[in-house]
Amino acid sequence: MKKLFLILTLLLFVLPAEAAITFVQAKWSSAGSSTSITVTLSSAVGSGDLLFVWAQVFNTSNTISVSDSLANTWTCDTQQTGTSSTALMCYVKSSASGASDIITISQTGAAATIVGTAAEYSGTDTAAPLDVVGYSFQGANATQTTPSVTTANANDVVIAAENDGNMGNSTSPAAPFTLRTTPTSGTNAALADNIVTATGSYSATFTNQFAGAEHAKVTAAFKQAGGGAAPPPPQLLNLGVGALAYAINQQNLSGFRGCLSTDTACTMEAELCDEKNNCLHFPVGSHSLVVNFAKNGVPTPVAYSIFQVTSQP
């Protein structure tokens, strides 16, 4: 085979990197007998950030609603009812930024104990952020585990929250969840999160100072912006003949006109190999090759490369 010098020019186009999910802030509030409470996210809320609310009312006949000072249109799931309380999970992509947000949790009917928690996250999907959610109620017990949910998306923030009439001031979640609110004695709420990178089943276990009253619990997973697809394999930027970004093979090249190096009848003169010594032969001349990353298991479009290969004596 004639030994040839290959000139390789690369044009690499990569879509902007997906922003990682980041916790921003969280607060909680309660009232012993009222028709509404406010939970204030005091730091400026970011436009497009996810706002999450978990509210509990100790009157099973009342209906809960959520609104805020930024005039966001909230999405709320079906209200859940336990033995002595009812609860509601709502979320929204914030349409405003640069100001704090006063979130109002209201109930219809007679005044009753209300407790609610709110949190903000950046980097979540803005079109359809909710991956999965689960609910449960449990009576007085110092140890409370939120319902287990199985995610369908790899990169999620899993939020676990519990509200209660009196769980004390020592609420803590088991690892790998991180506590984001600090309950005190009296009616209060606890919220924790776990930012995950793989699908699986998730729940959080809280250890409380007191057994309290009926606990309303939620586990909700929200997707990373861009769908949270598994990241592609790392790309090698050293594009010498022996170090291409992806395995060179017939399946991940479109417009391949050569033959495999394992073909004993191959008469092509130019050989192009990757770092694992997977080689293809090409006839003398110029060839435009498009590496099809989708055939490496990565959804299109993520990135693509155009190789201009020229064979010279």
N, C-alpha and C positions, 0 to 999 in steps of 0.2 A: 504494500500500500504506500502510495506517495505521501511523504510527510509534508503537511501543509501548515502554514501559519494562519491562524484565525484571528481576524479583527472583530471584536464584539462591542457593539454600541448599544447601550440600554436607555430606553425611555420608560421611567417607572411612574405610574399614576396610582395614587392611593387615596381613597376617600378619607375625609377627616376622621381622626380617632374618636371612638365613642367615649363620651364623658362618663366617668365612674360615678356611681351613686354616692352621695355624701350627705351625712346628717347635718342639718343647719341649726335647728332649735326645737324645743318642746316646752310646753307649759300645761298645767292642769288647774282646775278650779272646782268648787263645790258650794252648795248652799243647803242648809238644813230643811227649809220649807219655802219653796219659791216656784214661780212659773218660768223663770229663766235665769241663766248665769252667763257670764262672759269669760272667755279664755283669751288672753292677750299675748300674741307673739310680738314681743316688744322690738326685736331687731327688724330692720327693713326686709320685707319679703321679696324674693327674687322672682322676676317674671318667668313663667313656665315651670316654676318649682311645684312639687307635689305638696299639697296640704292634706293632712289626715286628721280625722276626728273620731273619737269613740266616746259615746255618751250613754249614761244610765240614769233612769228615773225610777224611783221606788213607788210606782203606781202602775199596775199592769193595764189600766184602762186608758192611760194618757198616750198621746201621740207626740213624738219628738220631731223637731225640725232644726235645721242649721242654716245660718246666714253669717255674713261677715261685713266688715266696714269697707272692704275693697270691691264689693258688689260682684263677687264671684258667683257663678252658677254651679252649685254643688251637685254631685252625683251621690245618692244615698242608696244603700242596699235595703232589702226588706227588714223592717223592724223586728227584732227578736224578743220573745217574751219568756221569762222564767217563772218561778213560783211567786215571788213578791216584787219583781222589778221587770222593766223592759229596757232594751238597749238598741242603739242605732250606730252603724258605721257609715261615715261619709268621707268623700275625698274630692279634690278638685285640682286642676292645673291652674295656678294663679295667673290671672290675666293682667295683673298690675304689679308694679315693683316700686321700690324706693320709699316705702312707708310701712309702718307696723300694721298689724292686722288684728282687729278686735272681733273675735268669733263669738257669736251669740247662739247658745243652745237653749231652745224654747220647748215648752210642753203645753199641750192643750189640757183643759180640765182643771181639777183641783190642784192647789199648790202641793208639792211633794219634794222630797230630797232629790237633788240633781247633782251628778258628778260627771265631769268630762275632762278629757285630755286631748291636746292637739299637738301635731308635730309637722315640721317642714323638712323636705329632702330635695336636693338638687340632683340632676342627672337621670331622672326617671323618664320613662316613655311619656310623651305628651299627647299621643292619640288615644291609646287604649292601655293605660298603665296597669290595671289590676290583672294579676295572674290568677290568684286563687284566694279564697277567704273561708274561714271556718269560725263557728261560734259555740259557746257553751256557757252554762250557768252552774254554779256549785254553791252549796250552803257553807256555813261557818267552818273554816278549816285554815290553819296557818300556812299550809302548803297548797299552792294552787298551780295547776298545769294548764296552759292554754291548749285549745284543740290542735291536733296535728293536721297539717295541710301538706299536700304533695304538689310541688311546683312543676309546671310544664316548661318553664323558662330557666335557662342556666343562671343568668346574672340578675338577681333580684335583691331587693331589701325586704326582709321578713320582719314585720312589725308585730310584736306581741304586747297586748295591753290587758289590764284588769282594773275594774272599778269596784268599789266596795264601800259599805257604810263605815267601817272602822277596821283597817288592817294594820294600823300603827305606822311607826316611822322607821322601820328597819327592812322595808321591802327590798329584796335583791333577787335578780334573775341568775340562774345557773349559766355558766359559760356554754357556748360562745356568745350569748346575748349580752348586750351592754345596756345598763339602765340609763334612761334619758330624763326621767323625772324623779324628783325626790319627795316621796310622800311624807306627810307629818301625821301626828295623831289626829284622830277624827276622820270624817268622811274624806276619802282621797282616791287618787288614781295612780297607777304605775304604768309606764310605757318603756319597753326595751326593744332593741332591734338587732338584727344579725344580717350583714351584707354578705351574700353567698355567691359562689361562682359555679355551682353545679346543681342540677336538679336533685330533688330528694324530698324527704318528709321532715318537717320542721315544727317544733313547738317550744315553748319556754316554760320553765318551772320557777315560780316566785316563792320565796320564803318570807312570810310576813310576821310582824311582831305580835299581832292579835289574830284570832280566828275571824273576827268581823261578822258581817251579815251575809246576804247573798252576793256572791261575786259574779259579775258579768265579764266574760273573757272573750277575746278575739285574737286570731292569728291571721294576718293579711299579708300577702306577698305582692310586691309591685315591681314591674319590669324596668330594667335599665333602658335608657334611650337607645334607639336603634334595634330594639328587639332582644338585645342581650345574647346574640348568637355566640357560640364558642369562638374564641379568637383563632385566626389562622395560625399556622406554624410560623415561627420566627423567620424573617427573610434575611438572607446573607447579602450584604452590600458589596462584598468583595467579588466582583463578577469576572474573575479570571476563568479560563476554560475549565479549570478543575473545581470551581466553586460557584455554581449557579444557585439561585434562590430556591428552586424546587427541583425535585427529581425529574430529569429529562427522560421521557418515555413517550411512546406512541400515543398513549391515551390522553396525556395532558397537553399535547400540542395540536393546534388546529392548522390545517394546511400542510401537514407533514408529507413530504415527497421523497424521503430517503428510505432507508431500510435499517433494521435493527442490527446491532453489532454481532448479535448471536446468529445472524443469518449467514451461513457458510458460503452461500452463493452470491453474497453481496459484492458488487464491483465498484461501489462508490468510493471516492478517494478521500473525502474530508470526514473527520470524526469529531463529534462534539460530546463531551462527557461532563457529568456533574460530579459533586464531591464524593459520592459513593461509587464512582466509577461505572455508573449506568451510562452507556454510550449509544449515540445514533450516528449513522454515516450519511453524508450528503454528497451529491455531485458537486464538482467544481462550479462556482458561480455564486450569485447572491440569493439569499433566502430570507423572507420575512416570517418570523415565527411568533405566534401569540400563545403565551402560556395561559391555559384555561384553568384558573384556580378553582372554579366551581367543581371540576372533576377531581379535586383533592378534598372534597367534602365541605367546601366553604361556599355558602350561598352567594349567588351573583346579584349585584356587583359588590365585591369587596375590594379587590385590587387586580390589576392586570399589568403585564409587562410586554413590551414589544422588543424583540431581538432582531437586529439586522446583522446577519452573519455573512461575511465575505471571505471566500477562500482565495488565498494567494500562494504562488509557488515559493 
